[in-house]
């Protein structure tokens, strides 16, 4: 017989997040968060489970926890974010999938927020928080001066004049290279298949605080000026390259204020306008974000289909879009199922599902 939920039961809840399939589709890395009653916070660690079934294994054990597991293209290494030592901000660590100690790759004062392996596995691109030069201690208690509308971020809180920018670090220990710089923020990084460019989302136009539009850009991985790929008054998020590098698929809005994002594709050269891939699909495409379900679109290895998340009567389900004819078929459904997190590799799709129970 059941019993009523009590306050102490909250400390028994464990939450899963951020599933990531290995390139061969044989394993899933994911994050488990467990409440720490003594420290009054959640502690997250990276776990791995075989896709054919079996017992999950905990791969990281740091005192402050770890997040954001990312497999190398050959599946032999796993990168993740962790707070270990100074500075006390998330940094990239890399460990061998066969076992052994992880080694630290970055030393960003503001901390790393996202990362992605290069196609060749010898570099990692990442998004880091870059703050203005530190003020004198006596000035730190002064009021915060805000010059832009976006002075707060979900998951980060008050960021003031700080901005997020792209970097690339080599696994050989060379100094990381900063790829973007200026009074704008970059997010949603994605490597081109040939490893020469990195796509990202940003708003660099003068009126970005007024129209809230954002666009897809690409910057050379070796350094250089970013080029804008999309145009117009809409918004963009979660870019992904087609396997041949000719197109970029992203979640977007025709107008920045539209309430229903859709899937779009644009010529990677930026010579033609983006086109809506779901003109007759009357559902909201969900990219996933802190506090929001969904996940970034996933393209198949042959480029013939896109797997994506969409809201369905208050739930979030997984669908597959066949690019040749625009046919959409459901993959993961359920009247009470919410999908949060999506990954595809090795002919499989893995996602995190939640129900009322």
SERO-4910 file (N, C-alpha, C, O; in steps of 0.05 Angstrom, whole numbers):
BEGIN
 pado doro    nc1    nc2    nc3   cac1   cac2   cac3    cc1    cc2    cc3    oc1    oc2    oc3
  Unk    A     17    -24      0      0      0      0     18     25      0     38     26     13
  Unk    A     10     45    -15     25     69    -17     23     87      7      8     82     25
  Unk    A     39    108      8     38    127     29     41    155     18     48    159     -6
  Unk    A     35    175     34     37    203     25     66    211     22     84    202     37
  Unk    A     71    229      4     98    240     -1    105    258     22     90    276     30
  Unk    A    129    254     34    139    271     56    162    289     47    173    285     26
  Unk    A    168    309     64    190    327     57    217    313     55    233    319     37
  Unk    A    221    293     71    247    279     70    250    263     44    272    256     36
  Unk    A    228    256     31    229    241      6    243    257    -16    254    246    -35
  Unk    A    242    284    -14    255    300    -34    285    294    -37    296    295    -59
  Unk    A    297    287    -15    326    281    -15    332    253    -27    355    246    -30
  Unk    A    311    238    -34    315    212    -46    313    212    -76    319    193    -90
  Unk    A    303    235    -86    299    237   -115    325    240   -130    343    256   -122
  Unk    A    328    225   -152    351    228   -169    341    235   -197    322    223   -207
  Unk    A    354    254   -210    345    263   -237    366    257   -258    389    262   -254
  Unk    A    357    247   -281    375    241   -303    373    264   -323    352    277   -325
  Unk    A    395    269   -338    396    291   -357    417    286   -378    435    269   -374
  Unk    A    415    300   -401    436    302   -421    446    275   -431    470    270   -429
  Unk    A    429    258   -443    439    233   -454    455    237   -479    449    255   -495
  Unk    A    477    222   -482    494    224   -505    503    197   -515    517    182   -501
  Unk    A    494    189   -539    502    163   -550    531    164   -559    541    184   -570
  Unk    A    545    142   -555    572    139   -566    569    136   -597    548    128   -607
  Unk    A    590    143   -612    589    143   -641    580    116   -653    567    116   -674
  Unk    A    587     94   -640    579     68   -650    551     59   -640    542     38   -648
  Unk    A    539     76   -624    512     69   -614    511     48   -593    489     38   -587
  Unk    A    533     40   -581    534     18   -562    531     27   -533    523     11   -516
  Unk    A    536     53   -528    534     63   -500    521     90   -499    522    105   -519
  Unk    A    509     96   -477    498    123   -472    510    135   -447    509    123   -425
  Unk    A    523    158   -450    532    173   -427    510    192   -419    497    204   -436
  Unk    A    506    196   -393    485    214   -383    493    224   -355    513    215   -344
  Unk    A    477    242   -345    483    255   -320    461    248   -300    438    249   -306
  Unk    A    470    240   -276    451    235   -253    457    256   -232    479    259   -222
  Unk    A    436    271   -224    438    290   -202    425    280   -177    402    270   -178
  Unk    A    439    281   -155    430    271   -129    430    293   -109    451    307   -107
  Unk    A    409    297    -93    410    318    -72    430    312    -51    432    289    -41
  Unk    A    445    332    -43    464    330    -20    451    346      2    453    370      3
  Unk    A    440    332     21    425    345     43    443    362     60    435    383     69
  Unk    A    468    353     65    486    367     83    495    393     70    497    414     84
  Unk    A    501    393     44    510    417     30    488    433     18    493    455      6
  Unk    A    463    423     19    440    437      9    443    444    -21    439    467    -29
  Unk    A    450    424    -37    453    427    -65    452    400    -79    455    379    -66
  Unk    A    448    401   -105    450    376   -121    478    371   -130    493    390   -137
  Unk    A    486    346   -131    512    339   -141    508    320   -165    493    300   -163
  Unk    A    520    326   -188    516    311   -212    542    295   -219    564    305   -215
  Unk    A    538    272   -230    560    255   -240    553    243   -266    529    240   -273
  Unk    A    573    235   -282    569    222   -308    568    192   -304    585    180   -291
  Unk    A    547    181   -316    543    152   -316    542    142   -345    537    158   -363
  Unk    A    547    116   -349    547    104   -375    532     78   -374    536     62   -355
  Unk    A    514     72   -393    499     48   -394    499     36   -422    498     52   -441
  Unk    A    501     10   -426    500     -2   -453    472      1   -465    452     -1   -450
  Unk    A    471      6   -491    445      9   -504    430    -18   -506    405    -18   -509
  Unk    A    444    -40   -504    430    -66   -504    419    -73   -477    407    -94   -474
  Unk    A    424    -57   -457    415    -63   -430    438    -71   -412    459    -80   -422
  Unk    A    434    -68   -387    455    -74   -367    456    -54   -345    440    -35   -345
  Unk    A    474    -58   -327    476    -40   -304    491    -14   -311    513    -16   -323
  Unk    A    480      9   -305    495     34   -309    519     35   -291    519     24   -269
  Unk    A    541     47   -301    565     50   -286    572     79   -282    570     95   -301
  Unk    A    579     87   -258    587    115   -253    616    119   -262    634    105   -253
  Unk    A    620    139   -279    647    143   -291    662    166   -277    686    167   -279
  Unk    A    648    185   -265    662    207   -252    653    208   -222    631    200   -215
  Unk    A    671    219   -206    666    218   -177    676    244   -163    681    243   -139
  Unk    A    679    265   -177    689    290   -166    671    301   -143    647    297   -144
  Unk    A    683    313   -124    668    324   -101    647    344   -109    626    345    -97
  Unk    A    654    361   -128    636    382   -137    618    374   -161    601    389   -169
  Unk    A    622    349   -171    605    339   -192    615    345   -220    634    360   -224
  Unk    A    602    333   -239    609    336   -267    583    336   -284    563    325   -276
  Unk    A    584    349   -308    562    351   -326    572    350   -355    596    348   -360
  Unk    A    553    351   -374    558    354   -402    577    334   -414    598    341   -425
  Unk    A    571    308   -412    589    288   -425    587    289   -455    566    292   -467
  Unk    A    611    287   -468    612    288   -498    633    268   -507    656    270   -500
  Unk    A    624    249   -524    642    229   -535    660    241   -557    651    258   -572
  Unk    A    684    232   -559    701    238   -582    690    224   -606    676    204   -603
  Unk    A    697    233   -631    686    220   -655    693    190   -657    677    175   -669
  Unk    A    715    182   -646    722    153   -647    712    138   -623    716    114   -622
  Unk    A    699    152   -604    688    138   -581    709    130   -560    702    116   -541
  Unk    A    734    137   -564    755    128   -545    759    147   -522    773    139   -503
  Unk    A    747    171   -523    750    190   -501    724    203   -494    706    204   -511
  Unk    A    722    213   -470    698    227   -462    706    253   -449    722    253   -430
  Unk    A    695    275   -458    699    301   -446    675    308   -429    653    300   -435
  Unk    A    680    324   -409    658    333   -391    666    359   -377    690    367   -379
  Unk    A    647    371   -364    653    396   -349    654    390   -319    637    374   -309
  Unk    A    672    402   -305    675    397   -276    688    421   -263    704    435   -275
  Unk    A    681    425   -237    694    446   -221    715    431   -203    707    418   -183
  Unk    A    740    433   -209    761    421   -194    784    440   -192    796    446   -212
  Unk    A    790    449   -168    812    468   -165    804    496   -172    781    503   -172
  Unk    A    824    512   -179    820    540   -186    825    544   -216    842    531   -228
  Unk    A    809    563   -229    787    578   -217    763    560   -212    759    539   -225
  Unk    A    746    568   -193    724    552   -185    700    556   -204    679    565   -196
  Unk    A    705    548   -229    685    550   -250    687    526   -267    709    514   -268
  Unk    A    666    517   -281    667    493   -297    689    494   -319    691    514   -333
  Unk    A    705    473   -320    726    471   -341    723    444   -356    709    426   -346
  Unk    A    735    442   -379    734    417   -394    755    398   -384    779    405   -381
  Unk    A    746    374   -379    764    352   -372    760    329   -392    738    325   -402
  Unk    A    781    314   -398    780    292   -417    791    267   -404    812    267   -392
  Unk    A    776    245   -408    784    219   -397    783    198   -419    767    200   -438
  Unk    A    799    177   -417    798    154   -435    774    137   -429    768    132   -405
  Unk    A    760    128   -449    737    111   -445    745     84   -434    728     70   -422
  Unk    A    770     77   -437    780     51   -426    786     53   -397    791     33   -384
  Unk    A    786     78   -386    791     81   -357    816     99   -353    831    104   -372
  Unk    A    820    107   -328    843    124   -322    834    151   -312    810    158   -313
  Unk    A    854    167   -303    848    193   -293    842    213   -315    854    212   -337
  Unk    A    823    232   -310    817    253   -329    838    275   -326    850    279   -305
  Unk    A    843    289   -349    861    311   -348    847    337   -357    828    336   -373
  Unk    A    855    359   -345    842    384   -350    852    397   -376    876    396   -382
  Unk    A    833    408   -391    840    419   -417    839    450   -417    854    463   -432
  Unk    A    821    462   -401    817    491   -402    822    504   -375    823    491   -354
  Unk    A    825    530   -376    829    546   -351    815    573   -354    827    594   -350
  Unk    A    789    572   -361    774    596   -366    764    608   -339    750    594   -324
  Unk    A    770    633   -334    763    645   -309    732    646   -306    722    641   -284
  Unk    A    718    652   -327    689    654   -326    675    627   -327    651    625   -321
  Unk    A    689    606   -335    678    580   -337    668    573   -365    662    590   -380
  Unk    A    667    547   -370    658    536   -396    628    528   -394    620    516   -374
  Unk    A    612    535   -414    584    530   -414    576    507   -432    556    493   -427
  Unk    A    590    503   -454    583    483   -474    608    475   -489    628    490   -490
  Unk    A    608    451   -501    631    441   -516    623    422   -538    602    410   -537
  Unk    A    641    420   -558    636    401   -580    663    393   -592    680    409   -596
  Unk    A    666    367   -597    690    356   -609    692    363   -638    671    365   -652
  Unk    A    716    367   -648    720    370   -677    716    343   -691    719    322   -678
  Unk    A    710    343   -717    706    317   -731    730    298   -730    727    274   -730
  Unk    A    754    310   -728    778    293   -726    786    286   -698    804    269   -694
  Unk    A    773    297   -678    778    290   -650    803    301   -639    811    293   -617
  Unk    A    816    320   -652    841    332   -641    837    359   -629    855    370   -617
  Unk    A    812    370   -630    806    396   -619    778    395   -607    762    378   -614
  Unk    A    774    413   -588    747    417   -576    740    446   -577    755    463   -568
  Unk    A    717    452   -589    707    480   -589    689    482   -564    676    463   -556
  Unk    A    689    506   -553    672    510   -529    663    539   -527    674    557   -539
  Unk    A    642    542   -511    631    569   -505    638    575   -476    634    559   -458
  Unk    A    650    598   -472    659    606   -445    648    634   -439    644    651   -457
  Unk    A    644    639   -413    635    665   -404    660    683   -401    678    677   -386
  Unk    A    659    706   -415    682    725   -414    672    750   -400    654    763   -410
  Unk    A    685    757   -379    677    781   -363    697    803   -369    720    799   -377
  Unk    A    688    829   -365    706    852   -369    728    850   -348    726    835   -329
  Unk    A    749    866   -352    771    866   -332    760    871   -304    742    887   -300
  Unk    A    771    857   -285    762    859   -257    764    887   -246    784    901   -251
  Unk    A    743    896   -232    744    922   -219    759    922   -193    765    900   -182
  Unk    A    765    945   -183    778    947   -157    758    937   -136    734    940   -139
  Unk    A    768    924   -114    750    913    -94    730    934    -83    707    927    -77
  Unk    A    739    959    -80    721    979    -70    698    985    -89    677    996    -80
  Unk    A    701    979   -115    680    985   -134    661    962   -138    640    966   -151
  Unk    A    667    939   -127    650    916   -132    622    918   -119    604    904   -127
  Unk    A    619    935    -99    594    938    -86    576    960    -99    554    965    -90
  Unk    A    586    972   -120    571    993   -133    548    981   -149    549    957   -155
  Unk    A    528    997   -156    506    987   -173    516    976   -199    536    985   -210
  Unk    A    502    956   -209    509    944   -235    499    962   -258    476    970   -258
  Unk    A    517    968   -276    510    984   -299    502    966   -322    517    948   -330
  Unk    A    478    970   -333    467    953   -354    464    969   -380    451    990   -380
  Unk    A    478    960   -401    476    974   -426    461    958   -447    455    968   -469
  Unk    A    456    932   -441    442    915   -460    419    901   -445    419    899   -421
  Unk    A    398    893   -461    375    881   -449    381    854   -436    370    847   -415
  Unk    A    399    839   -448    405    812   -438    427    813   -418    450    808   -424
  Unk    A    420    820   -393    440    822   -372    436    799   -352    450    798   -331
  Unk    A    417    780   -357    413    757   -341    411    732   -359    403    735   -382
  Unk    A    419    709   -349    418    684   -364    407    662   -347    415    659   -323
  Unk    A    389    645   -358    380    621   -344    404    604   -338    420    598   -355
  Unk    A    407    595   -313    429    578   -305    453    593   -296    471    582   -283
  Unk    A    455    619   -302    479    635   -295    472    659   -277    489    669   -262
  Unk    A    447    668   -279    438    691   -262    447    717   -275    447    720   -299
  Unk    A    455    736   -258    463    763   -267    491    762   -279    510    754   -266
  Unk    A    493    769   -304    519    768   -318    529    796   -325    552    800   -331
  Unk    A    511    816   -323    520    844   -328    533    848   -355    520    843   -375
  Unk    A    558    856   -354    573    862   -379    587    837   -391    601    839   -411
  Unk    A    584    814   -378    597    790   -387    584    781   -413    560    785   -417
  Unk    A    599    767   -430    589    757   -455    599    728   -459    621    721   -449
  Unk    A    585    712   -474    594    685   -480    607    685   -508    596    696   -527
  Unk    A    631    673   -510    645    672   -535    656    645   -541    658    627   -524
  Unk    A    663    641   -567    673    615   -576    704    613   -574    718    633   -578
  Unk    A    713    590   -566    741    583   -565    746    556   -577    728    540   -580
  Unk    A    771    551   -584    780    524   -593    805    517   -578    824    533   -577
  Unk    A    805    493   -567    829    483   -553    838    457   -566    822    440   -572
  Unk    A    864    454   -570    875    430   -580    881    410   -558    888    419   -536
  Unk    A    879    385   -563    885    365   -542    915    362   -538    923    348   -519
  Unk    A    931    376   -554    960    374   -551    971    394   -530    995    396   -526
  Unk    A    953    408   -517    961    427   -497    967    455   -506    976    471   -490
  Unk    A    963    461   -532    968    488   -541    948    507   -529    926    499   -521
  Unk    A    955    532   -528    938    553   -517    912    555   -532    913    556   -557
  Unk    A    889    555   -519    863    558   -533    862    584   -549    873    604   -541
  Unk    A    848    583   -571    845    606   -588    816    617   -586    797    602   -588
  Unk    A    814    643   -580    787    655   -579    778    663   -607    793    677   -621
  Unk    A    755    653   -615    745    657   -643    727    681   -646    725    693   -667
  Unk    A    712    688   -625    694    711   -626    700    730   -604    710    722   -583
  Unk    A    694    755   -609    700    776   -589    683    800   -595    679    807   -618
  Unk    A    673    813   -575    657    837   -579    633    838   -560    629    821   -543
  Unk    A    616    859   -564    593    863   -547    569    847   -557    548    858   -563
  Unk    A    572    821   -558    551    802   -565    558    776   -553    581    771   -544
  Unk    A    539    758   -553    543    731   -542    539    710   -564    523    714   -582
  Unk    A    554    688   -562    552    666   -580    543    641   -565    550    637   -542
  Unk    A    527    624   -579    518    599   -567    512    579   -589    514    585   -613
  Unk    A    506    554   -581    497    534   -600    518    526   -620    512    526   -644
  Unk    A    542    520   -612    564    514   -631    560    487   -645    550    468   -633
  Unk    A    569    486   -670    568    461   -686    590    461   -707    592    480   -722
  Unk    A    607    440   -707    629    438   -726    618    431   -754    599    415   -756
  Unk    A    630    443   -775    625    433   -802    638    406   -806    657    400   -792
  Unk    A    627    389   -824    637    362   -827    667    361   -834    681    342   -826
  Unk    A    677    381   -848    706    381   -855    723    394   -834    748    395   -837
  Unk    A    711    404   -812    726    416   -790    738    443   -795    755    452   -780
  Unk    A    730    456   -817    742    482   -823    726    506   -810    738    527   -807
  Unk    A    701    502   -804    684    523   -793    668    513   -770    664    489   -766
  Unk    A    659    532   -754    641    527   -731    617    545   -733    620    569   -734
  Unk    A    594    533   -735    569    548   -736    561    555   -707    565    540   -689
  Unk    A    548    578   -704    538    586   -678    515    606   -682    510    615   -704
  Unk    A    502    613   -660    479    631   -661    487    656   -645    499    655   -624
  Unk    A    480    679   -656    486    704   -643    468    726   -654    454    722   -674
  Unk    A    469    749   -641    456    774   -651    476    796   -650    483    806   -628
  Unk    A    486    804   -673    507    825   -674    497    851   -686    511    871   -686
  Unk    A    472    852   -696    462    876   -708    456    898   -687    453    891   -664
  Unk    A    456    922   -696    454    945   -678    429    945   -661    430    952   -637
  Unk    A    406    937   -672    381    939   -658    373    912   -644    349    907   -641
  Unk    A    392    896   -637    386    870   -626    371    871   -600    357    851   -593
  Unk    A    373    893   -585    357    895   -560    328    902   -566    311    899   -548
  Unk    A    322    912   -590    295    921   -596    279    900   -611    255    897   -606
  Unk    A    292    885   -630    277    866   -645    280    837   -636    265    820   -644
  Unk    A    300    832   -619    305    805   -607    311    784   -629    309    760   -623
  Unk    A    318    792   -653    325    773   -674    353    761   -668    369    773   -655
  Unk    A    357    737   -679    383    724   -677    388    709   -703    369    702   -717
  Unk    A    413    704   -709    420    692   -734    441    670   -731    455    668   -711
  Unk    A    443    653   -752    464    633   -753    489    645   -766    487    657   -787
  Unk    A    512    641   -753    537    651   -764    556    627   -767    551    605   -756
  Unk    A    578    631   -781    600    611   -782    626    626   -780    629    647   -792
  Unk    A    645    615   -765    671    627   -762    692    606   -768    689    583   -761
  Unk    A    714    613   -781    735    594   -787    746    582   -761    751    597   -742
  Unk    A    751    556   -760    761    544   -736    790    552   -730    799    549   -707
  Unk    A    803    562   -750    831    572   -746    832    601   -739    854    612   -733
  Unk    A    809    614   -738    808    643   -731    801    659   -755    808    653   -778
  Unk    A    787    681   -750    779    699   -772    752    712   -766    741    709   -744
  Unk    A    742    727   -785    717    741   -781    693    723   -785    692    707   -804
  Unk    A    674    724   -767    649    708   -771    633    719   -795    634    742   -801
  Unk    A    620    700   -808    602    708   -830    574    701   -824    568    679   -812
  Unk    A    555    718   -830    527    713   -824    515    696   -846    518    702   -870
  Unk    A    500    675   -838    488    657   -857    459    662   -861    449    661   -883
  Unk    A    444    669   -839    416    674   -842    411    704   -840    428    719   -830
  Unk    A    388    713   -849    381    741   -849    352    744   -841    338    724   -837
  Unk    A    343    769   -839    315    774   -833    309    779   -804    327    780   -787
  Unk    A    283    782   -797    275    789   -770    270    765   -751    260    769   -729
  Unk    A    277    741   -760    270    718   -744    291    711   -723    311    725   -720
  Unk    A    287    688   -710    306    678   -690    317    651   -698    305    638   -715
  Unk    A    339    643   -686    352    618   -693    363    605   -667    370    619   -648
  Unk    A    365    578   -668    376    563   -645    385    536   -655    374    526   -676
  Unk    A    403    523   -642    411    495   -645    418    488   -674    405    471   -686
  Unk    A    438    501   -687    445    494   -714    459    467   -716    473    458   -697
  Unk    A    455    453   -738    468    427   -744    474    425   -773    456    431   -790
  Unk    A    498    418   -780    506    416   -808    496    390   -821    494    369   -807
  Unk    A    489    390   -846    484    366   -861    511    351   -865    532    364   -865
  Unk    A    510    325   -869    535    310   -871    553    319   -894    578    316   -892
  Unk    A    541    330   -916    558    339   -938    567    368   -935    582    378   -951
  Unk    A    558    381   -913    567    408   -907    554    430   -924    562    453   -922
  Unk    A    534    423   -939    522    442   -957    499    458   -944    493    480   -952
  Unk    A    487    446   -924    464    459   -911    468    460   -880    484    444   -869
  Unk    A    453    477   -868    452    478   -839    422    477   -831    406    494   -840
  Unk    A    415    458   -815    388    456   -804    388    469   -776    406    465   -761
  Unk    A    367    485   -770    365    498   -745    336    502   -737    318    500   -753
  Unk    A    332    507   -711    305    513   -701    303    544   -702    320    558   -692
  Unk    A    281    553   -715    279    582   -719    251    592   -718    231    577   -717
  Unk    A    249    618   -719    223    632   -720    224    651   -744    245    664   -749
  Unk    A    202    653   -759    201    671   -781    203    700   -772    216    717   -784
  Unk    A    189    706   -750    191    731   -736    201    726   -708    193    706   -696
  Unk    A    218    743   -697    229    738   -670    208    734   -649    213    720   -629
  Unk    A    185    748   -652    164    746   -632    145    723   -636    127    719   -620
  Unk    A    149    707   -657    132    683   -661    133    664   -637    155    660   -626
  Unk    A    110    652   -631    110    635   -607    114    605   -615    116    589   -597
  Unk    A    115    599   -641    118    571   -649    142    567   -667    140    571   -691
  Unk    A    165    560   -655    189    555   -672    184    530   -690    168    512   -684
  Unk    A    198    530   -713    196    508   -731    225    499   -739    244    511   -729
  Unk    A    227    479   -756    253    470   -767    258    485   -793    241    486   -811
  Unk    A    282    495   -796    290    509   -820    316    497   -831    331    485   -817
  Unk    A    320    501   -857    345    494   -870    355    517   -886    339    531   -899
  Unk    A    381    522   -887    392    544   -902    418    534   -916    432    518   -905
  Unk    A    423    545   -939    447    540   -953    471    549   -936    471    572   -927
  Unk    A    490    532   -932    513    538   -914    529    562   -924    542    575   -908
  Unk    A    527    568   -950    541    591   -960    526    617   -955    538    638   -958
  Unk    A    501    614   -946    485    638   -940    476    653   -964    470    677   -962
  Unk    A    474    640   -987    467    654  -1012    437    654  -1017    427    669  -1034
  Unk    A    422    637  -1003    393    636  -1007    379    638   -980    391    631   -959
  Unk    A    354    648   -979    339    650   -954    334    622   -942    332    602   -956
  Unk    A    331    622   -916    324    597   -902    296    589   -909    278    606   -913
  Unk    A    291    563   -910    264    553   -917    253    536   -894    268    521   -881
  Unk    A    227    538   -890    214    523   -869    210    494   -877    198    488   -898
  Unk    A    221    475   -862    219    447   -868    193    434   -859    186    412   -867
  Unk    A    178    449   -842    153    438   -831    130    458   -835    118    467   -816
  Unk    A    124    466   -860    104    487   -864     76    479   -856     59    496   -850
  Unk    A     70    452   -855     43    443   -848     42    428   -821     22    415   -815
  Unk    A     64    430   -806     66    416   -781     58    436   -758     74    452   -750
  Unk    A     34    433   -749     23    453   -730     30    446   -701     13    442   -684
  Unk    A     56    446   -696     67    440   -670     91    457   -665    104    466   -683
  Unk    A     98    461   -639    121    477   -632    146    459   -630    145    439   -614
  Unk    A    166    465   -645    191    450   -643    207    459   -619    211    483   -615
  Unk    A    216    440   -603    228    447   -577    258    441   -578    267    418   -583
  Unk    A    274    461   -573    304    458   -573    315    447   -547    337    436   -547
  Unk    A    300    451   -525    311    443   -499    328    465   -488    344    477   -503
  Unk    A    325    471   -463    341    492   -449    337    488   -419    320    472   -411
  Unk    A    352    502   -402    348    499   -373    319    505   -366    309    527   -371
  Unk    A    305    485   -355    278    488   -347    258    482   -369    234    484   -364
  Unk    A    267    475   -393    250    470   -416    256    442   -428    279    435   -430
  Unk    A    235    427   -435    241    401   -448    248    404   -477    249    426   -487
  Unk    A    253    381   -490    260    382   -518    290    376   -522    304    368   -502
  Unk    A    300    379   -546    328    373   -552    335    384   -579    318    389   -595
  Unk    A    361    387   -585    370    398   -610    364    378   -633    365    354   -628
  Unk    A    359    387   -657    353    369   -680    378    352   -686    401    361   -683
  Unk    A    373    327   -694    394    308   -701    391    299   -730    370    289   -737
  Unk    A    412    302   -746    412    293   -773    424    265   -775    444    259   -762
  Unk    A    412    248   -792    422    221   -796    449    222   -811    456    243   -823
  Unk    A    463    200   -811    490    199   -823    488    203   -853    507    213   -865
  Unk    A    466    196   -866    463    200   -894    450    226   -902    447    232   -925
  Unk    A    442    242   -881    430    268   -887    402    267   -897    391    287   -905
  Unk    A    389    243   -897    363    241   -908    340    246   -889    317    249   -898
  Unk    A    345    249   -864    324    253   -844    334    270   -821    358    271   -815
  Unk    A    315    283   -807    321    299   -784    303    289   -761    279    287   -765
  Unk    A    315    283   -738    300    275   -715    298    300   -697    318    313   -692
  Unk    A    274    306   -687    270    330   -671    248    326   -651    234    306   -651
  Unk    A    246    345   -632    226    344   -611    205    365   -616    211    387   -626
  Unk    A    180    359   -610    158    378   -613    138    375   -591    134    353   -581
  Unk    A    125    397   -584    105    396   -563     79    386   -574     70    393   -596
  Unk    A     66    368   -559     41    355   -568     22    354   -544     24    338   -527
  Unk    A      2    373   -545    -19    374   -524     -6    374   -495    -15    360   -478
  Unk    A     13    391   -492     26    393   -465     48    374   -460     63    378   -441
  Unk    A     51    354   -477     74    335   -475     95    343   -496     90    361   -512
  Unk    A    118    330   -496    138    334   -516    146    306   -527    154    289   -512
  Unk    A    144    303   -553    149    277   -566    172    280   -586    181    302   -593
  Unk    A    182    257   -596    203    256   -616    191    248   -643    175    230   -645
  Unk    A    199    263   -663    190    258   -691    214    256   -709    236    265   -703
  Unk    A    208    244   -733    229    243   -754    218    255   -779    196    247   -788
  Unk    A    233    274   -790    225    287   -815    241    275   -838    266    275   -837
  Unk    A    228    264   -858    241    254   -882    244    277   -902    225    288   -912
  Unk    A    269    284   -908    274    309   -923    266    306   -952    260    326   -965
  Unk    A    266    282   -963    260    279   -991    232    286   -999    227    296  -1020
  Unk    A    213    282   -980    185    288   -986    170    303   -964    147    308   -966
  Unk    A    185    310   -942    172    325   -920    154    309   -902    140    320   -885
  Unk    A    155    282   -904    138    265   -887    148    265   -859    172    262   -854
  Unk    A    130    268   -839    136    268   -811    123    244   -798     99    240   -801
  Unk    A    139    229   -783    129    206   -769    137    207   -740    160    215   -734
  Unk    A    120    199   -721    127    199   -693    145    176   -686    141    154   -696
  Unk    A    165    181   -669    183    160   -659    178    153   -630    177    130   -622
  Unk    A    175    174   -613    170    170   -585    146    187   -577    147    211   -579
  Unk    A    125    173   -569    100    187   -563     90    179   -535    104    166   -520
  Unk    A     65    186   -529     53    179   -504     36    202   -493     45    225   -494
  Unk    A     12    195   -483     -6    216   -474      5    231   -450     -5    253   -444
  Unk    A     24    220   -435     34    233   -411     65    233   -411     77    233   -390
  Unk    A     77    232   -435    106    230   -436    118    256   -446    109    268   -465
  Unk    A    139    264   -431    154    289   -438    183    281   -443    196    270   -426
  Unk    A    193    288   -467    221    282   -474    238    307   -469    231    329   -476
  Unk    A    260    302   -455    279    324   -449    307    313   -453    317    298   -437
  Unk    A    319    321   -475    345    310   -483    343    291   -506    326    273   -506
  Unk    A    359    294   -526    357    278   -551    384    275   -563    399    295   -565
  Unk    A    391    251   -571    417    246   -584    413    222   -603    397    204   -599
  Unk    A    428    223   -625    426    202   -645    455    194   -655    471    212   -659
  Unk    A    459    168   -658    485    158   -668    482    128   -672    467    115   -659
  Unk    A    498    118   -691    498     89   -695    471     77   -703    466     54   -697
  Unk    A    454     93   -716    428     83   -724    408     83   -702    386     72   -705
  Unk    A    415     94   -679    396     94   -656    390    122   -647    405    141   -653
  Unk    A    368    125   -632    361    151   -619    358    145   -590    344    126   -582
  Unk    A    370    162   -573    367    159   -544    355    186   -534    363    207   -543
  Unk    A    337    184   -515    325    208   -504    317    203   -475    316    180   -466
  Unk    A    313    225   -461    305    223   -433    275    228   -432    265    248   -442
  Unk    A    260    209   -420    231    211   -419    222    213   -391    233    200   -373
  Unk    A    201    229   -386    189    233   -360    159    228   -362    147    236   -381
  Unk    A    148    216   -341    119    213   -339    111    223   -311    128    229   -295
  Unk    A     84    226   -306     76    235   -280     86    218   -257     89    227   -234
  Unk    A     92    192   -262    102    175   -241    132    176   -237    143    162   -220
***
